[in-house]
Amino acid sequence: MGLVNRVVPAAELRAAAVDWAARLAAGPTVALGLGKRLINRSLDGDRSASLAEEALAAEINMTSADGQEGVRAFVERRKPVFRGW
């Protein structure tokens, strides 16, 4: 289910958590937020509703500045710089 993506010794837990939080914060927060919303809502809905919400989320994401930056960075073969909008 992907509930665990990494296991570290107890002494390294804080550093690993801080690193993971920094990676998430630097990532495409619009896409991450939409993904989390889709996963949470899919538990209560039917497949057709989930697919409709996924299409809407894709449209929102790709019209966001971060979505456009992700595409530009991919085409230009560079690391994206996300701003959270």
N, CA, C and O atoms as a Maestro MAE file, in Angstrom:
{
 s_m_m2io_version
 :::
 2.0.0
}

f_m_ct {
 s_m_title
 :::
 protein
 m_atom[340] {
  # First column is atom index #
  i_m_mmod_type
  r_m_x_coord
  r_m_y_coord
  r_m_z_coord
  i_m_residue_number
  s_m_chain_name
  s_m_pdb_residue_name
  s_m_pdb_atom_name
  i_m_atomic_number
  :::
  1 25 0.817 -1.205 0.000 1 A "MET " " N  " 7
  2 3 0.000 0.000 0.000 1 A "MET " " CA " 6
  3 2 0.855 1.261 0.000 1 A "MET " " C  " 6
  4 15 0.314 2.357 -0.151 1 A "MET " " O  " 8
  5 25 2.152 1.147 0.162 2 A "GLY " " N  " 7
  6 3 2.993 2.327 0.144 2 A "GLY " " CA " 6
  7 2 2.964 3.131 1.431 2 A "GLY " " C  " 6
  8 15 3.288 4.319 1.429 2 A "GLY " " O  " 8
  9 25 2.582 2.500 2.521 3 A "LEU " " N  " 7
  10 3 2.535 3.225 3.783 3 A "LEU " " CA " 6
  11 2 3.923 3.480 4.348 3 A "LEU " " C  " 6
  12 15 4.118 4.407 5.133 3 A "LEU " " O  " 8
  13 25 4.876 2.669 3.955 4 A "VAL " " N  " 7
  14 3 6.254 2.829 4.401 4 A "VAL " " CA " 6
  15 2 7.119 2.921 3.153 4 A "VAL " " C  " 6
  16 15 7.096 2.029 2.305 4 A "VAL " " O  " 8
  17 25 7.878 3.998 3.045 5 A "ASN " " N  " 7
  18 3 8.742 4.114 1.874 5 A "ASN " " CA " 6
  19 2 10.219 4.048 2.233 5 A "ASN " " C  " 6
  20 15 11.079 4.032 1.352 5 A "ASN " " O  " 8
  21 25 10.506 4.011 3.520 6 A "ARG " " N  " 7
  22 3 11.895 3.936 3.954 6 A "ARG " " CA " 6
  23 2 11.945 3.551 5.428 6 A "ARG " " C  " 6
  24 15 11.120 3.997 6.225 6 A "ARG " " O  " 8
  25 25 12.908 2.730 5.776 7 A "VAL " " N  " 7
  26 3 13.129 2.339 7.174 7 A "VAL " " CA " 6
  27 2 14.549 2.746 7.530 7 A "VAL " " C  " 6
  28 15 15.499 2.434 6.813 7 A "VAL " " O  " 8
  29 25 14.678 3.454 8.657 8 A "VAL " " N  " 7
  30 3 15.997 3.917 9.101 8 A "VAL " " CA " 6
  31 2 16.187 3.566 10.566 8 A "VAL " " C  " 6
  32 15 15.210 3.388 11.293 8 A "VAL " " O  " 8
  33 25 17.435 3.467 11.005 9 A "PRO " " N  " 7
  34 3 17.683 3.256 12.438 9 A "PRO " " CA " 6
  35 2 17.129 4.426 13.248 9 A "PRO " " C  " 6
  36 15 17.043 5.548 12.749 9 A "PRO " " O  " 8
  37 25 16.763 4.165 14.470 10 A "ALA " " N  " 7
  38 3 16.166 5.193 15.332 10 A "ALA " " CA " 6
  39 2 17.026 6.448 15.418 10 A "ALA " " C  " 6
  40 15 16.498 7.559 15.452 10 A "ALA " " O  " 8
  41 25 18.332 6.282 15.451 11 A "ALA " " N  " 7
  42 3 19.232 7.432 15.568 11 A "ALA " " CA " 6
  43 2 19.180 8.336 14.337 11 A "ALA " " C  " 6
  44 15 19.542 9.510 14.420 11 A "ALA " " O  " 8
  45 25 18.735 7.804 13.199 12 A "GLU " " N  " 7
  46 3 18.678 8.587 11.957 12 A "GLU " " CA " 6
  47 2 17.276 9.077 11.628 12 A "GLU " " C  " 6
  48 15 17.077 9.743 10.612 12 A "GLU " " O  " 8
  49 25 16.308 8.758 12.466 13 A "LEU " " N  " 7
  50 3 14.914 9.067 12.162 13 A "LEU " " CA " 6
  51 2 14.662 10.555 11.982 13 A "LEU " " C  " 6
  52 15 14.035 10.960 11.004 13 A "LEU " " O  " 8
  53 25 15.140 11.371 12.909 14 A "ARG " " N  " 7
  54 3 14.885 12.821 12.821 14 A "ARG " " CA " 6
  55 2 15.469 13.402 11.541 14 A "ARG " " C  " 6
  56 15 14.792 14.158 10.844 14 A "ARG " " O  " 8
  57 25 16.700 13.065 11.223 15 A "ALA " " N  " 7
  58 3 17.334 13.589 10.015 15 A "ALA " " CA " 6
  59 2 16.590 13.124 8.764 15 A "ALA " " C  " 6
  60 15 16.415 13.898 7.823 15 A "ALA " " O  " 8
  61 25 16.153 11.870 8.751 16 A "ALA " " N  " 7
  62 3 15.411 11.348 7.608 16 A "ALA " " CA " 6
  63 2 14.070 12.065 7.456 16 A "ALA " " C  " 6
  64 15 13.654 12.375 6.340 16 A "ALA " " O  " 8
  65 25 13.396 12.327 8.572 17 A "ALA " " N  " 7
  66 3 12.108 13.021 8.526 17 A "ALA " " CA " 6
  67 2 12.277 14.459 8.045 17 A "ALA " " C  " 6
  68 15 11.473 14.942 7.248 17 A "ALA " " O  " 8
  69 25 13.302 15.136 8.515 18 A "VAL " " N  " 7
  70 3 13.565 16.512 8.083 18 A "VAL " " CA " 6
  71 2 13.884 16.548 6.588 18 A "VAL " " C  " 6
  72 15 13.415 17.427 5.866 18 A "VAL " " O  " 8
  73 25 14.691 15.577 6.131 19 A "ASP " " N  " 7
  74 3 15.028 15.497 4.711 19 A "ASP " " CA " 6
  75 2 13.779 15.264 3.868 19 A "ASP " " C  " 6
  76 15 13.584 15.914 2.841 19 A "ASP " " O  " 8
  77 25 12.938 14.335 4.308 20 A "TRP " " N  " 7
  78 3 11.713 14.027 3.567 20 A "TRP " " CA " 6
  79 2 10.789 15.246 3.529 20 A "TRP " " C  " 6
  80 15 10.210 15.545 2.484 20 A "TRP " " O  " 8
  81 25 10.645 15.945 4.645 21 A "ALA " " N  " 7
  82 3 9.796 17.140 4.697 21 A "ALA " " CA " 6
  83 2 10.327 18.223 3.762 21 A "ALA " " C  " 6
  84 15 9.543 18.904 3.101 21 A "ALA " " O  " 8
  85 25 11.643 18.391 3.700 22 A "ALA " " N  " 7
  86 3 12.230 19.387 2.798 22 A "ALA " " CA " 6
  87 2 11.967 19.017 1.340 22 A "ALA " " C  " 6
  88 15 11.676 19.886 0.519 22 A "ALA " " O  " 8
  89 25 12.069 17.727 1.020 23 A "ARG " " N  " 7
  90 3 11.781 17.287 -0.355 23 A "ARG " " CA " 6
  91 2 10.332 17.553 -0.725 23 A "ARG " " C  " 6
  92 15 10.050 18.011 -1.833 23 A "ARG " " O  " 8
  93 25 9.414 17.272 0.185 24 A "LEU " " N  " 7
  94 3 8.001 17.533 -0.091 24 A "LEU " " CA " 6
  95 2 7.737 19.027 -0.254 24 A "LEU " " C  " 6
  96 15 7.007 19.435 -1.156 24 A "LEU " " O  " 8
  97 25 8.327 19.838 0.613 25 A "ALA " " N  " 7
  98 3 8.115 21.283 0.558 25 A "ALA " " CA " 6
  99 2 8.665 21.888 -0.729 25 A "ALA " " C  " 6
  100 15 8.116 22.870 -1.230 25 A "ALA " " O  " 8
  101 25 9.733 21.323 -1.270 26 A "ALA " " N  " 7
  102 3 10.327 21.835 -2.504 26 A "ALA " " CA " 6
  103 2 9.635 21.277 -3.745 26 A "ALA " " C  " 6
  104 15 9.911 21.717 -4.861 26 A "ALA " " O  " 8
  105 25 8.748 20.319 -3.558 27 A "GLY " " N  " 7
  106 3 8.085 19.663 -4.682 27 A "GLY " " CA " 6
  107 2 6.886 20.453 -5.175 27 A "GLY " " C  " 6
  108 15 6.624 21.567 -4.723 27 A "GLY " " O  " 8
  109 25 6.170 19.856 -6.105 28 A "PRO " " N  " 7
  110 3 4.984 20.503 -6.683 28 A "PRO " " CA " 6
  111 2 3.795 20.400 -5.723 28 A "PRO " " C  " 6
  112 15 3.006 19.458 -5.803 28 A "PRO " " O  " 8
  113 25 3.674 21.356 -4.834 29 A "THR " " N  " 7
  114 3 2.683 21.261 -3.767 29 A "THR " " CA " 6
  115 2 1.253 21.227 -4.289 29 A "THR " " C  " 6
  116 15 0.387 20.614 -3.664 29 A "THR " " O  " 8
  117 25 0.986 21.877 -5.425 30 A "VAL " " N  " 7
  118 3 -0.360 21.804 -6.006 30 A "VAL " " CA " 6
  119 2 -0.675 20.362 -6.369 30 A "VAL " " C  " 6
  120 15 -1.732 19.845 -6.005 30 A "VAL " " O  " 8
  121 25 0.233 19.710 -7.083 31 A "ALA " " N  " 7
  122 3 0.016 18.324 -7.503 31 A "ALA " " CA " 6
  123 2 -0.047 17.387 -6.300 31 A "ALA " " C  " 6
  124 15 -0.878 16.480 -6.266 31 A "ALA " " O  " 8
  125 25 0.818 17.597 -5.320 32 A "LEU " " N  " 7
  126 3 0.803 16.747 -4.129 32 A "LEU " " CA " 6
  127 2 -0.512 16.885 -3.376 32 A "LEU " " C  " 6
  128 15 -1.087 15.890 -2.934 32 A "LEU " " O  " 8
  129 25 -0.982 18.103 -3.231 33 A "GLY " " N  " 7
  130 3 -2.249 18.341 -2.534 33 A "GLY " " CA " 6
  131 2 -3.434 17.734 -3.266 33 A "GLY " " C  " 6
  132 15 -4.317 17.133 -2.654 33 A "GLY " " O  " 8
  133 25 -3.444 17.899 -4.606 34 A "LEU " " N  " 7
  134 3 -4.522 17.311 -5.394 34 A "LEU " " CA " 6
  135 2 -4.488 15.782 -5.305 34 A "LEU " " C  " 6
  136 15 -5.529 15.136 -5.184 34 A "LEU " " O  " 8
  137 25 -3.293 15.219 -5.366 35 A "GLY " " N  " 7
  138 3 -3.165 13.765 -5.258 35 A "GLY " " CA " 6
  139 2 -3.678 13.247 -3.927 35 A "GLY " " C  " 6
  140 15 -4.382 12.239 -3.871 35 A "GLY " " O  " 8
  141 25 -3.321 13.942 -2.861 36 A "LYS " " N  " 7
  142 3 -3.786 13.532 -1.528 36 A "LYS " " CA " 6
  143 2 -5.312 13.615 -1.443 36 A "LYS " " C  " 6
  144 15 -5.963 12.730 -0.888 36 A "LYS " " O  " 8
  145 25 -5.860 14.674 -1.994 37 A "ARG " " N  " 7
  146 3 -7.320 14.828 -1.992 37 A "ARG " " CA " 6
  147 2 -7.982 13.695 -2.775 37 A "ARG " " C  " 6
  148 15 -8.978 13.128 -2.326 37 A "ARG " " O  " 8
  149 25 -7.430 13.365 -3.945 38 A "LEU " " N  " 7
  150 3 -8.011 12.289 -4.753 38 A "LEU " " CA " 6
  151 2 -7.981 10.950 -4.020 38 A "LEU " " C  " 6
  152 15 -8.958 10.201 -4.036 38 A "LEU " " O  " 8
  153 25 -6.866 10.664 -3.384 39 A "ILE " " N  " 7
  154 3 -6.757 9.400 -2.648 39 A "ILE " " CA " 6
  155 2 -7.769 9.354 -1.511 39 A "ILE " " C  " 6
  156 15 -8.472 8.358 -1.341 39 A "ILE " " O  " 8
  157 25 -7.843 10.419 -0.742 40 A "ASN " " N  " 7
  158 3 -8.786 10.443 0.385 40 A "ASN " " CA " 6
  159 2 -10.230 10.321 -0.075 40 A "ASN " " C  " 6
  160 15 -11.013 9.596 0.538 40 A "ASN " " O  " 8
  161 25 -10.592 11.017 -1.143 41 A "ARG " " N  " 7
  162 3 -11.980 10.988 -1.622 41 A "ARG " " CA " 6
  163 2 -12.321 9.684 -2.324 41 A "ARG " " C  " 6
  164 15 -13.489 9.296 -2.360 41 A "ARG " " O  " 8
  165 25 -11.327 8.996 -2.883 42 A "SER " " N  " 7
  166 3 -11.605 7.756 -3.606 42 A "SER " " CA " 6
  167 2 -12.078 6.646 -2.681 42 A "SER " " C  " 6
  168 15 -12.690 5.678 -3.134 42 A "SER " " O  " 8
  169 25 -11.803 6.774 -1.409 43 A "LEU " " N  " 7
  170 3 -12.212 5.741 -0.458 43 A "LEU " " CA " 6
  171 2 -13.723 5.718 -0.257 43 A "LEU " " C  " 6
  172 15 -14.285 4.698 0.141 43 A "LEU " " O  " 8
  173 25 -14.381 6.844 -0.533 44 A "ASP " " N  " 7
  174 3 -15.818 6.945 -0.283 44 A "ASP " " CA " 6
  175 2 -16.663 6.992 -1.550 44 A "ASP " " C  " 6
  176 15 -17.886 6.881 -1.468 44 A "ASP " " O  " 8
  177 25 -16.052 7.151 -2.712 45 A "GLY " " N  " 7
  178 3 -16.827 7.328 -3.933 45 A "GLY " " CA " 6
  179 2 -16.782 6.126 -4.844 45 A "GLY " " C  " 6
  180 15 -16.145 5.114 -4.551 45 A "GLY " " O  " 8
  181 25 -17.477 6.265 -5.959 46 A "ASP " " N  " 7
  182 3 -17.453 5.202 -6.957 46 A "ASP " " CA " 6
  183 2 -16.416 5.534 -8.033 46 A "ASP " " C  " 6
  184 15 -15.852 6.628 -8.051 46 A "ASP " " O  " 8
  185 25 -16.179 4.585 -8.915 47 A "ARG " " N  " 7
  186 3 -15.122 4.731 -9.916 47 A "ARG " " CA " 6
  187 2 -15.386 5.901 -10.864 47 A "ARG " " C  " 6
  188 15 -14.462 6.657 -11.166 47 A "ARG " " O  " 8
  189 25 -16.596 6.065 -11.332 48 A "SER " " N  " 7
  190 3 -16.871 7.140 -12.288 48 A "SER " " CA " 6
  191 2 -16.678 8.511 -11.649 48 A "SER " " C  " 6
  192 15 -16.169 9.429 -12.293 48 A "SER " " O  " 8
  193 25 -17.075 8.652 -10.404 49 A "ALA " " N  " 7
  194 3 -16.860 9.929 -9.707 49 A "ALA " " CA " 6
  195 2 -15.367 10.174 -9.518 49 A "ALA " " C  " 6
  196 15 -14.895 11.298 -9.684 49 A "ALA " " O  " 8
  197 25 -14.629 9.132 -9.175 50 A "SER " " N  " 7
  198 3 -13.177 9.270 -8.989 50 A "SER " " CA " 6
  199 2 -12.490 9.673 -10.289 50 A "SER " " C  " 6
  200 15 -11.589 10.511 -10.280 50 A "SER " " O  " 8
  201 25 -12.910 9.083 -11.404 51 A "LEU " " N  " 7
  202 3 -12.309 9.429 -12.696 51 A "LEU " " CA " 6
  203 2 -12.631 10.867 -13.090 51 A "LEU " " C  " 6
  204 15 -11.781 11.559 -13.650 51 A "LEU " " O  " 8
  205 25 -13.844 11.319 -12.804 52 A "ALA " " N  " 7
  206 3 -14.217 12.702 -13.097 52 A "ALA " " CA " 6
  207 2 -13.390 13.667 -12.249 52 A "ALA " " C  " 6
  208 15 -12.927 14.693 -12.747 52 A "ALA " " O  " 8
  209 25 -13.209 13.341 -10.985 53 A "GLU " " N  " 7
  210 3 -12.398 14.200 -10.115 53 A "GLU " " CA " 6
  211 2 -10.942 14.199 -10.542 53 A "GLU " " C  " 6
  212 15 -10.269 15.226 -10.454 53 A "GLU " " O  " 8
  213 25 -10.448 13.051 -11.007 54 A "GLU " " N  " 7
  214 3 -9.069 12.977 -11.486 54 A "GLU " " CA " 6
  215 2 -8.878 13.862 -12.713 54 A "GLU " " C  " 6
  216 15 -7.858 14.541 -12.827 54 A "GLU " " O  " 8
  217 25 -9.829 13.864 -13.621 55 A "ALA " " N  " 7
  218 3 -9.739 14.722 -14.811 55 A "ALA " " CA " 6
  219 2 -9.722 16.196 -14.408 55 A "ALA " " C  " 6
  220 15 -8.952 16.983 -14.960 55 A "ALA " " O  " 8
  221 25 -10.558 16.564 -13.463 56 A "LEU " " N  " 7
  222 3 -10.585 17.948 -12.983 56 A "LEU " " CA " 6
  223 2 -9.262 18.313 -12.316 56 A "LEU " " C  " 6
  224 15 -8.732 19.402 -12.533 56 A "LEU " " O  " 8
  225 25 -8.735 17.403 -11.509 57 A "ALA " " N  " 7
  226 3 -7.459 17.663 -10.834 57 A "ALA " " CA " 6
  227 2 -6.328 17.834 -11.843 57 A "ALA " " C  " 6
  228 15 -5.455 18.683 -11.661 57 A "ALA " " O  " 8
  229 25 -6.340 17.034 -12.899 58 A "ALA " " N  " 7
  230 3 -5.312 17.155 -13.931 58 A "ALA " " CA " 6
  231 2 -5.400 18.515 -14.614 58 A "ALA " " C  " 6
  232 15 -4.377 19.143 -14.888 58 A "ALA " " O  " 8
  233 25 -6.615 18.966 -14.887 59 A "GLU " " N  " 7
  234 3 -6.789 20.280 -15.508 59 A "GLU " " CA " 6
  235 2 -6.300 21.395 -14.576 59 A "GLU " " C  " 6
  236 15 -5.607 22.314 -15.013 59 A "GLU " " O  " 8
  237 25 -6.659 21.311 -13.309 60 A "ILE " " N  " 7
  238 3 -6.211 22.312 -12.335 60 A "ILE " " CA " 6
  239 2 -4.689 22.316 -12.259 60 A "ILE " " C  " 6
  240 15 -4.057 23.372 -12.292 60 A "ILE " " O  " 8
  241 25 -4.111 21.126 -12.156 61 A "ASN " " N  " 7
  242 3 -2.657 21.032 -12.023 61 A "ASN " " CA " 6
  243 2 -1.951 21.592 -13.252 61 A "ASN " " C  " 6
  244 15 -0.997 22.359 -13.118 61 A "ASN " " O  " 8
  245 25 -2.401 21.224 -14.436 62 A "MET " " N  " 7
  246 3 -1.686 21.637 -15.642 62 A "MET " " CA " 6
  247 2 -1.898 23.105 -16.001 62 A "MET " " C  " 6
  248 15 -1.160 23.651 -16.821 62 A "MET " " O  " 8
  249 25 -2.885 23.745 -15.406 63 A "THR " " N  " 7
  250 3 -3.049 25.176 -15.622 63 A "THR " " CA " 6
  251 2 -2.396 25.991 -14.510 63 A "THR " " C  " 6
  252 15 -2.380 27.221 -14.567 63 A "THR " " O  " 8
  253 25 -1.857 25.310 -13.499 64 A "SER " " N  " 7
  254 3 -1.155 26.014 -12.424 64 A "SER " " CA " 6
  255 2 0.251 26.390 -12.886 64 A "SER " " C  " 6
  256 15 0.791 25.784 -13.812 64 A "SER " " O  " 8
  257 25 0.821 27.366 -12.255 65 A "ALA " " N  " 7
  258 3 2.197 27.775 -12.584 65 A "ALA " " CA " 6
  259 2 3.168 26.618 -12.342 65 A "ALA " " C  " 6
  260 15 4.099 26.418 -13.122 65 A "ALA " " O  " 8
  261 25 2.957 25.865 -11.276 66 A "ASP " " N  " 7
  262 3 3.838 24.728 -10.987 66 A "ASP " " CA " 6
  263 2 3.710 23.634 -12.040 66 A "ASP " " C  " 6
  264 15 4.711 23.026 -12.420 66 A "ASP " " O  " 8
  265 25 2.497 23.375 -12.515 67 A "GLY " " N  " 7
  266 3 2.302 22.374 -13.553 67 A "GLY " " CA " 6
  267 2 3.020 22.768 -14.829 67 A "GLY " " C  " 6
  268 15 3.668 21.938 -15.467 67 A "GLY " " O  " 8
  269 25 2.906 24.032 -15.201 68 A "GLN " " N  " 7
  270 3 3.574 24.524 -16.404 68 A "GLN " " CA " 6
  271 2 5.091 24.514 -16.229 68 A "GLN " " C  " 6
  272 15 5.824 24.218 -17.172 68 A "GLN " " O  " 8
  273 25 5.557 24.835 -15.036 69 A "GLU " " N  " 7
  274 3 6.995 24.787 -14.754 69 A "GLU " " CA " 6
  275 2 7.519 23.363 -14.858 69 A "GLU " " C  " 6
  276 15 8.616 23.140 -15.370 69 A "GLU " " O  " 8
  277 25 6.752 22.407 -14.382 70 A "GLY " " N  " 7
  278 3 7.166 21.012 -14.468 70 A "GLY " " CA " 6
  279 2 7.344 20.562 -15.907 70 A "GLY " " C  " 6
  280 15 8.315 19.877 -16.231 70 A "GLY " " O  " 8
  281 25 6.416 20.941 -16.769 71 A "VAL " " N  " 7
  282 3 6.510 20.585 -18.186 71 A "VAL " " CA " 6
  283 2 7.704 21.282 -18.830 71 A "VAL " " C  " 6
  284 15 8.477 20.654 -19.555 71 A "VAL " " O  " 8
  285 25 7.854 22.587 -18.565 72 A "ARG " " N  " 7
  286 3 8.995 23.326 -19.136 72 A "ARG " " CA " 6
  287 2 10.319 22.723 -18.698 72 A "ARG " " C  " 6
  288 15 11.224 22.543 -19.512 72 A "ARG " " O  " 8
  289 25 10.432 22.411 -17.414 73 A "ALA " " N  " 7
  290 3 11.676 21.836 -16.891 73 A "ALA " " CA " 6
  291 2 11.962 20.484 -17.540 73 A "ALA " " C  " 6
  292 15 13.114 20.175 -17.845 73 A "ALA " " O  " 8
  293 25 10.935 19.689 -17.750 74 A "PHE " " N  " 7
  294 3 11.120 18.390 -18.395 74 A "PHE " " CA " 6
  295 2 11.627 18.577 -19.828 74 A "PHE " " C  " 6
  296 15 12.586 17.927 -20.243 74 A "PHE " " O  " 8
  297 25 10.985 19.453 -20.565 75 A "VAL " " N  " 7
  298 3 11.375 19.695 -21.958 75 A "VAL " " CA " 6
  299 2 12.791 20.259 -22.032 75 A "VAL " " C  " 6
  300 15 13.563 19.897 -22.920 75 A "VAL " " O  " 8
  301 25 13.127 21.145 -21.098 76 A "GLU " " N  " 7
  302 3 14.451 21.774 -21.086 76 A "GLU " " CA " 6
  303 2 15.505 20.925 -20.379 76 A "GLU " " C  " 6
  304 15 16.670 21.315 -20.296 76 A "GLU " " O  " 8
  305 25 15.094 19.767 -19.872 77 A "ARG " " N  " 7
  306 3 15.996 18.831 -19.178 77 A "ARG " " CA " 6
  307 2 16.735 19.507 -18.017 77 A "ARG " " C  " 6
  308 15 17.959 19.444 -17.905 77 A "ARG " " O  " 8
  309 25 15.949 20.149 -17.169 78 A "ARG " " N  " 7
  310 3 16.508 20.800 -15.993 78 A "ARG " " CA " 6
  311 2 15.631 20.495 -14.790 78 A "ARG " " C  " 6
  312 15 14.509 20.008 -14.925 78 A "ARG " " O  " 8
  313 25 16.158 20.786 -13.629 79 A "LYS " " N  " 7
  314 3 15.403 20.567 -12.396 79 A "LYS " " CA " 6
  315 2 14.337 21.664 -12.274 79 A "LYS " " C  " 6
  316 15 14.655 22.842 -12.441 79 A "LYS " " O  " 8
  317 25 13.089 21.304 -11.989 80 A "PRO " " N  " 7
  318 3 12.049 22.323 -11.851 80 A "PRO " " CA " 6
  319 2 12.206 23.133 -10.573 80 A "PRO " " C  " 6
  320 15 12.751 22.661 -9.576 80 A "PRO " " O  " 8
  321 25 11.720 24.349 -10.631 81 A "VAL " " N  " 7
  322 3 11.675 25.227 -9.454 81 A "VAL " " CA " 6
  323 2 10.203 25.527 -9.194 81 A "VAL " " C  " 6
  324 15 9.610 26.375 -9.861 81 A "VAL " " O  " 8
  325 25 9.616 24.829 -8.225 82 A "PHE " " N  " 7
  326 3 8.215 25.000 -7.910 82 A "PHE " " CA " 6
  327 2 8.014 26.124 -6.910 82 A "PHE " " C  " 6
  328 15 8.841 26.325 -6.021 82 A "PHE " " O  " 8
  329 25 6.907 26.863 -7.056 83 A "ARG " " N  " 7
  330 3 6.630 27.991 -6.187 83 A "ARG " " CA " 6
  331 2 5.366 27.805 -5.325 83 A "ARG " " C  " 6
  332 15 5.066 28.635 -4.466 83 A "ARG " " O  " 8
  333 25 4.651 26.730 -5.562 84 A "GLY " " N  " 7
  334 3 3.485 26.459 -4.729 84 A "GLY " " CA " 6
  335 2 2.188 27.050 -5.237 84 A "GLY " " C  " 6
  336 15 1.237 27.176 -4.466 84 A "GLY " " O  " 8
  337 25 2.112 27.420 -6.511 85 A "TRP " " N  " 7
  338 3 0.879 27.933 -7.099 85 A "TRP " " CA " 6
  339 2 0.804 27.628 -8.567 85 A "TRP " " C  " 6
  340 15 -0.173 27.989 -9.223 85 A "TRP " " O  " 8
  :::
 }
 m_bond[339] {
  # First column is bond index #
  i_m_from
  i_m_to
  i_m_order
  :::
  1 1 2 1
  2 2 3 1
  3 3 4 2
  4 3 5 1
  5 5 6 1
  6 6 7 1
  7 7 8 2
  8 7 9 1
  9 9 10 1
  10 10 11 1
  11 11 12 2
  12 11 13 1
  13 13 14 1
  14 14 15 1
  15 15 16 2
  16 15 17 1
  17 17 18 1
  18 18 19 1
  19 19 20 2
  20 19 21 1
  21 21 22 1
  22 22 23 1
  23 23 24 2
  24 23 25 1
  25 25 26 1
  26 26 27 1
  27 27 28 2
  28 27 29 1
  29 29 30 1
  30 30 31 1
  31 31 32 2
  32 31 33 1
  33 33 34 1
  34 34 35 1
  35 35 36 2
  36 35 37 1
  37 37 38 1
  38 38 39 1
  39 39 40 2
  40 39 41 1
  41 41 42 1
  42 42 43 1
  43 43 44 2
  44 43 45 1
  45 45 46 1
  46 46 47 1
  47 47 48 2
  48 47 49 1
  49 49 50 1
  50 50 51 1
  51 51 52 2
  52 51 53 1
  53 53 54 1
  54 54 55 1
  55 55 56 2
  56 55 57 1
  57 57 58 1
  58 58 59 1
  59 59 60 2
  60 59 61 1
  61 61 62 1
  62 62 63 1
  63 63 64 2
  64 63 65 1
  65 65 66 1
  66 66 67 1
  67 67 68 2
  68 67 69 1
  69 69 70 1
  70 70 71 1
  71 71 72 2
  72 71 73 1
  73 73 74 1
  74 74 75 1
  75 75 76 2
  76 75 77 1
  77 77 78 1
  78 78 79 1
  79 79 80 2
  80 79 81 1
  81 81 82 1
  82 82 83 1
  83 83 84 2
  84 83 85 1
  85 85 86 1
  86 86 87 1
  87 87 88 2
  88 87 89 1
  89 89 90 1
  90 90 91 1
  91 91 92 2
  92 91 93 1
  93 93 94 1
  94 94 95 1
  95 95 96 2
  96 95 97 1
  97 97 98 1
  98 98 99 1
  99 99 100 2
  100 99 101 1
  101 101 102 1
  102 102 103 1
  103 103 104 2
  104 103 105 1
  105 105 106 1
  106 106 107 1
  107 107 108 2
  108 107 109 1
  109 109 110 1
  110 110 111 1
  111 111 112 2
  112 111 113 1
  113 113 114 1
  114 114 115 1
  115 115 116 2
  116 115 117 1
  117 117 118 1
  118 118 119 1
  119 119 120 2
  120 119 121 1
  121 121 122 1
  122 122 123 1
  123 123 124 2
  124 123 125 1
  125 125 126 1
  126 126 127 1
  127 127 128 2
  128 127 129 1
  129 129 130 1
  130 130 131 1
  131 131 132 2
  132 131 133 1
  133 133 134 1
  134 134 135 1
  135 135 136 2
  136 135 137 1
  137 137 138 1
  138 138 139 1
  139 139 140 2
  140 139 141 1
  141 141 142 1
  142 142 143 1
  143 143 144 2
  144 143 145 1
  145 145 146 1
  146 146 147 1
  147 147 148 2
  148 147 149 1
  149 149 150 1
  150 150 151 1
  151 151 152 2
  152 151 153 1
  153 153 154 1
  154 154 155 1
  155 155 156 2
  156 155 157 1
  157 157 158 1
  158 158 159 1
  159 159 160 2
  160 159 161 1
  161 161 162 1
  162 162 163 1
  163 163 164 2
  164 163 165 1
  165 165 166 1
  166 166 167 1
  167 167 168 2
  168 167 169 1
  169 169 170 1
  170 170 171 1
  171 171 172 2
  172 171 173 1
  173 173 174 1
  174 174 175 1
  175 175 176 2
  176 175 177 1
  177 177 178 1
  178 178 179 1
  179 179 180 2
  180 179 181 1
  181 181 182 1
  182 182 183 1
  183 183 184 2
  184 183 185 1
  185 185 186 1
  186 186 187 1
  187 187 188 2
  188 187 189 1
  189 189 190 1
  190 190 191 1
  191 191 192 2
  192 191 193 1
  193 193 194 1
  194 194 195 1
  195 195 196 2
  196 195 197 1
  197 197 198 1
  198 198 199 1
  199 199 200 2
  200 199 201 1
  201 201 202 1
  202 202 203 1
  203 203 204 2
  204 203 205 1
  205 205 206 1
  206 206 207 1
  207 207 208 2
  208 207 209 1
  209 209 210 1
  210 210 211 1
  211 211 212 2
  212 211 213 1
  213 213 214 1
  214 214 215 1
  215 215 216 2
  216 215 217 1
  217 217 218 1
  218 218 219 1
  219 219 220 2
  220 219 221 1
  221 221 222 1
  222 222 223 1
  223 223 224 2
  224 223 225 1
  225 225 226 1
  226 226 227 1
  227 227 228 2
  228 227 229 1
  229 229 230 1
  230 230 231 1
  231 231 232 2
  232 231 233 1
  233 233 234 1
  234 234 235 1
  235 235 236 2
  236 235 237 1
  237 237 238 1
  238 238 239 1
  239 239 240 2
  240 239 241 1
  241 241 242 1
  242 242 243 1
  243 243 244 2
  244 243 245 1
  245 245 246 1
  246 246 247 1
  247 247 248 2
  248 247 249 1
  249 249 250 1
  250 250 251 1
  251 251 252 2
  252 251 253 1
  253 253 254 1
  254 254 255 1
  255 255 256 2
  256 255 257 1
  257 257 258 1
  258 258 259 1
  259 259 260 2
  260 259 261 1
  261 261 262 1
  262 262 263 1
  263 263 264 2
  264 263 265 1
  265 265 266 1
  266 266 267 1
  267 267 268 2
  268 267 269 1
  269 269 270 1
  270 270 271 1
  271 271 272 2
  272 271 273 1
  273 273 274 1
  274 274 275 1
  275 275 276 2
  276 275 277 1
  277 277 278 1
  278 278 279 1
  279 279 280 2
  280 279 281 1
  281 281 282 1
  282 282 283 1
  283 283 284 2
  284 283 285 1
  285 285 286 1
  286 286 287 1
  287 287 288 2
  288 287 289 1
  289 289 290 1
  290 290 291 1
  291 291 292 2
  292 291 293 1
  293 293 294 1
  294 294 295 1
  295 295 296 2
  296 295 297 1
  297 297 298 1
  298 298 299 1
  299 299 300 2
  300 299 301 1
  301 301 302 1
  302 302 303 1
  303 303 304 2
  304 303 305 1
  305 305 306 1
  306 306 307 1
  307 307 308 2
  308 307 309 1
  309 309 310 1
  310 310 311 1
  311 311 312 2
  312 311 313 1
  313 313 314 1
  314 314 315 1
  315 315 316 2
  316 315 317 1
  317 317 318 1
  318 318 319 1
  319 319 320 2
  320 319 321 1
  321 321 322 1
  322 322 323 1
  323 323 324 2
  324 323 325 1
  325 325 326 1
  326 326 327 1
  327 327 328 2
  328 327 329 1
  329 329 330 1
  330 330 331 1
  331 331 332 2
  332 331 333 1
  333 333 334 1
  334 334 335 1
  335 335 336 2
  336 335 337 1
  337 337 338 1
  338 338 339 1
  339 339 340 2
  :::
 }
}
